[in-house]
């Protein structure tokens, strides 16, 4: 059976067009784009430490990307990954700071569960509102983002600061996802246990979507909720379930970010990674491994932009602009799809294959 | 003879499908040319090429003798070619005038009055009887179709393409449409009529071009060709119009509806104190004009709609308050009216669609894990048993199938459930004679196998052909229950459908 590569081609086409647009921008400000890209990518892969950081950045993006992608497969638009991530981070931090006398493995497990549950609850609420009162999930999740923002502001600001009032106390080493031997091996890279969590999450989510009755139900609801209901699938339960899982994933993103990439949680900031998750999911064509690769690519751009700027004088914002343009091309990828289909049709013509059929 | 439109040697290929293969169609000025073919034969593709929606791979198009290239619908408009689509392209909250002038407004400020006047004149000229100031949402489907016709006339179209225009109309509206078409001819227009309804071709068309599997089988003068001959040409074999059905003694009651009341979408009573029994080995036909409680009845039985009062029993057990899944398990199979909205998940493969009601049970899954192999084998079996034609077999996504094959797929899935009750709603809507013949045969087979079959159809012919007993509904009430035998009077049923009870009839 032939595989359909349209999704992959669409994403790669968007990346290529984004890079070309970035090159034009570099030329426009009088820089050499070849040099620019050379340093941008070299900044991501030149040393083992930087390479580690690519995936340290990707860790969080994979999880927020998965969160958005999973909800999307059930026909829901989760804009609330930022808030879910924040709550997940808060729960993990509170547990980490409060129970640091526990043995490490138990403490980390406890933090993991806390982050998962915190995010899940933050997802369930918009899910319930949608199922019960038909409140659009986009509105509800944005609201939940701000509630999370202020919950963190209050909780951390009043009970968990030390020294600075704008951030929590630093987590003790025992409550961090960082592994000393890994940090040493990668010459001080931020890469931590979180990458294991995110890769496992990719595998588990792929498994749920492809192989389980739960995934079958959720996708059926996403594709056609009328048919799902007709077949006896509980549509409302599926919506709540999907938002719960999406929230849980974003909660884990908070765990990896605030207790792995960073070692404390700041107040007054809605994490960008939550919104970048939408872009990651789009570029990854909402497939779990697609999310993994697109998050890694974004990680590469983020990790290399400082290096590019230091060596060429090209502002690091160019790298952000490239990401933005890629997202733009992904969202409007009809054009790329058309080109690809033409290309395929042209090849088929050359091969002189013409078959009749009953489909239309 | 002068041809106004000629499509010569048209070829169009989609990935894996040759939709049009060296197709030549010629339309004479001032005639109605019918384009007859089964679903998926390539009629709509051909007309979409003429209208500029698709681009042909090979071939020539001539309009008034001159070769032309049509890149988009605007080009087609400029050449005087207009199309009434099967699904109307109207803005519900706009008035008739606003819809018609959309896209051809003169200048920046809308002159509704001037446009309205022209529309009124056109309406009178062609006998359309349209009020330009009414909103689309307030007028009937038949009237909406006339707005689509007016849209073309307003744009000075000379050639009018009708894509399955009668599929959405009541018998009365169909009759009126035929009259409008004759008016159009009188005013010098030429018409291409895409259809698979032989009766209509016989009634109105001058010539008929038959297409089968992307190829032209032939063009015939309608006068002097029987419907049987045209049907045989279309399907490629001899078609039987009558359903073979032996008399059969009905058995125990399977479905028992007692004093059932259900709300409709407007929150008024859509079904009022309705009682009915369906027995093993019988087909119970529900006859009625659209919107007289059929939808409410079916949805109340299947659980898609809440029951206000009364009971629904399957084999004696009241299921009126059960979940949809519980009802399915209690023994209901349901071929829904809207096959794309309810019947199939279009993006799912056939394998996945065939498991839609059983995926959670063994052997399709175990402990929450799907067994793809079992699902595929199950799909292969239904595909074979029900002659579902799909390019990639069980892996084909449902959207890649033609309408007839989608319907066969649903039929196959529901019959395969092997339940005591089979509800079939409009099971042959929009299908060609070949597919209709097949589906009727399978429904009768189910009856003969001792199932209870509840058939809801807006086509009275279908009800009369298949049913053992007929329940006539009007305004959500059961008007009468009649046994379908040789001395049944079609006119009586027609009157009952209009709400006139027996005894009140003269």
Interface residues (C-beta under 8 A of the other chain):
Chain A: X1 X211 X212 X213 X214 X216 X217 X219 X220 X223 X224 X226 X227 X228 X229 X230 X231 X232 X233 X234 X344 X345 X348 X354 X355 X356 X357 X358 X359 X360
Chain B: X13 X14 X15 X16 X17 X18 X19 X21 X40 X42 X45 X213 X214 X302 X304 X323 X324 X325 X326 X327 X328 X334 X336 X341 X342 X343 X344 X345 X346 X347 X348 X352 X355 X356 X357 X359 X360 X365 X368 X369 X370 X372 X389 X390 X391 X392 X395 X396 X400 X401 X402 X405
